[in-house]
Amino acid sequence: MKRALVVVDVQNEYFTGALPISHPTGHLQNIVKAMDEAQAQNIPVVVVQHTFPQPDKPFFQRGTAAWELHDDVKDRPRDLLIEKNLPGSFTKTELESWLRQHEIDTVVVSGYMTHMCCDTTAREAVHRGFTVEFLSDATGTLPLSNSAGDVTAEELQRAILCSQQMLLSEVISTDEWCRRIAK
């Protein structure tokens, strides 16, 4: 098994912007812990940054403070930085070819939002034949309220994690993953 940690969209939008991540507690610290442990174990780290190319979109506009990577991720070593324009980290990016070039067969998903870009990235990885480990506490979400209904962040996180575990990913805590990869 050869892994790569994929850190999805850890951008200021989720901290000081319009989409504050609220669940689970400690999500950013767990992302950082996973990044540090991956580096210590020589596991490649791929950082993904979302950009909306359409200027009428209210989020992730290049050059804004909210679009920037969070300092805790920006200042850490990485092997690849990918910019994406859709929820999936594989769609119209170099991620799959880079993973294959490095003979990686397992994608470890962390970042934001659990129910959108992390879920989509994990599904895309499975569809491309990769094994997926989904870090349950190094992903995060927020409550949603729209014309389809209301859902708390806790309910949404739990639903996505249960869905991922069903047929797609192995859902695992950051601590358990770190123990697993320790030499």
C-alpha positions in Angstrom: 0.0 0.0 0.0 1.4 3.4 -1.0 -0.5 6.4 0.3 -0.8 10.1 -0.4 -2.5 12.4 2.0 -4.9 14.8 0.1 -5.6 18.0 2.0 -8.7 19.5 0.4 -9.5 23.2 0.5 -8.1 24.3 3.9 -8.7 27.9 3.0 -9.5 31.0 5.0 -13.0 31.0 3.7 -13.7 28.3 6.3 -12.3 30.3 9.2 -12.8 34.0 8.5 -15.0 33.9 5.5 -18.6 33.1 4.7 -18.4 29.3 5.4 -17.2 28.7 9.0 -16.6 25.1 9.7 -18.0 24.1 13.1 -17.8 20.4 13.4 -16.0 18.3 14.6 -14.0 20.0 17.3 -10.3 20.0 16.5 -10.6 19.5 12.8 -7.8 21.9 11.9 -5.4 20.4 14.5 -6.1 17.0 13.2 -5.4 18.1 9.6 -2.1 19.5 10.7 -1.3 16.4 12.7 -2.0 14.2 9.7 0.2 16.4 7.5 3.1 16.4 10.0 2.9 12.6 10.5 2.7 12.0 6.7 5.9 14.1 6.3 7.6 12.1 9.1 6.6 8.8 7.4 7.6 10.0 3.9 4.0 9.9 2.7 3.4 12.5 -0.1 1.1 15.4 0.8 -1.1 16.9 -1.9 -2.7 20.3 -1.0 -5.8 21.3 -3.0 -7.1 24.8 -3.3 -10.6 25.7 -4.7 -11.0 28.6 -7.0 -14.2 29.8 -8.7 -13.2 31.2 -12.1 -16.6 33.0 -12.4 -16.5 36.4 -10.8 -20.1 36.3 -9.8 -19.6 33.5 -7.3 -19.5 34.6 -3.7 -16.7 32.3 -2.5 -13.2 31.3 -3.4 -12.2 34.2 -5.6 -8.5 34.2 -6.5 -6.6 36.9 -4.8 -8.9 37.4 -1.9 -7.9 36.8 1.7 -10.7 34.1 2.0 -9.3 32.2 -1.0 -5.8 31.9 0.5 -4.7 28.7 2.2 -4.9 28.7 5.9 -1.5 29.6 7.4 -1.2 26.2 9.2 -1.4 24.4 5.8 0.3 27.0 3.7 3.4 27.0 5.8 3.8 23.2 5.9 5.7 21.1 3.3 3.8 19.6 0.5 4.6 17.6 -2.6 2.0 19.0 -4.9 -0.4 22.0 -5.0 -3.5 21.6 -7.1 -6.0 24.2 -8.0 -9.5 23.0 -8.7 -12.7 24.6 -9.9 -15.3 21.9 -9.1 -15.9 19.9 -5.9 -13.9 16.9 -6.9 -10.1 17.1 -6.6 -9.7 14.8 -9.6 -12.0 16.7 -12.0 -9.9 18.6 -14.6 -6.8 18.5 -12.5 -3.5 16.6 -12.6 -4.2 14.6 -9.4 -4.8 11.2 -11.0 -1.8 11.3 -13.3 0.4 12.5 -10.5 -0.8 9.7 -8.2 -0.2 7.1 -10.9 3.2 8.5 -11.8 4.2 8.1 -8.1 2.6 4.6 -8.0 0.2 5.6 -5.2 -2.8 3.3 -4.7 -4.4 4.7 -1.6 -5.8 8.2 -1.2 -6.2 9.6 2.4 -8.9 12.3 2.4 -8.8 15.3 4.8 -10.0 18.9 4.7 -13.3 20.7 3.9 -16.1 20.3 3.5 -16.9 16.7 4.5 -20.2 16.7 2.6 -19.0 18.4 -0.6 -15.4 18.4 -1.8 -14.1 15.6 0.6 -17.0 13.3 -0.2 -16.7 14.0 -4.0 -13.0 13.5 -4.0 -13.3 10.2 -2.2 -16.0 9.0 -4.6 -13.9 10.1 -7.6 -10.9 8.2 -6.1 -12.9 5.0 -5.7 -14.2 5.3 -9.3 -10.6 5.5 -10.5 -9.6 2.4 -8.7 -7.9 3.9 -5.6 -8.4 2.7 -2.1 -9.6 5.5 0.2 -9.0 6.3 3.9 -11.3 9.1 5.0 -10.1 10.9 8.2 -13.3 11.3 10.2 -12.0 14.1 12.5 -9.6 15.8 10.0 -12.6 16.7 7.8 -15.2 19.2 8.8 -18.5 20.7 8.0 -21.1 23.3 9.0 -24.9 23.3 9.5 -27.0 23.7 6.3 -30.3 25.4 5.8 -31.8 25.8 2.4 -35.0 25.0 0.4 -34.4 21.3 0.8 -34.4 21.5 4.6 -32.2 22.0 7.6 -29.4 19.8 9.0 -27.0 20.3 11.8 -23.2 20.0 11.2 -23.1 16.9 13.5 -25.9 15.2 11.5 -24.3 16.0 8.2 -20.9 14.8 9.3 -22.3 11.6 10.6 -24.4 10.9 7.5 -21.4 11.4 5.2 -19.1 9.3 7.3 -21.7 6.5 7.4 -22.2 6.8 3.7 -18.4 6.7 3.0 -17.9 3.7 5.3 -20.7 1.7 3.6 -19.1 1.0 0.2 -16.4 3.6 -0.5 -13.9 4.4 2.1 -12.4 3.2 5.3 -13.5 5.9 7.8 -10.7 6.3 10.4 -9.7 8.8 13.1 -6.5 10.8 12.7 -5.0 9.2 15.8 -5.7 5.7 14.5 -4.3 6.6 11.1 -1.2 8.0 12.6 -0.7 4.8 14.6 -1.2 2.7 11.4 1.4 4.5 9.4 4.0 4.8 12.1 7.1 2.7 11.4 
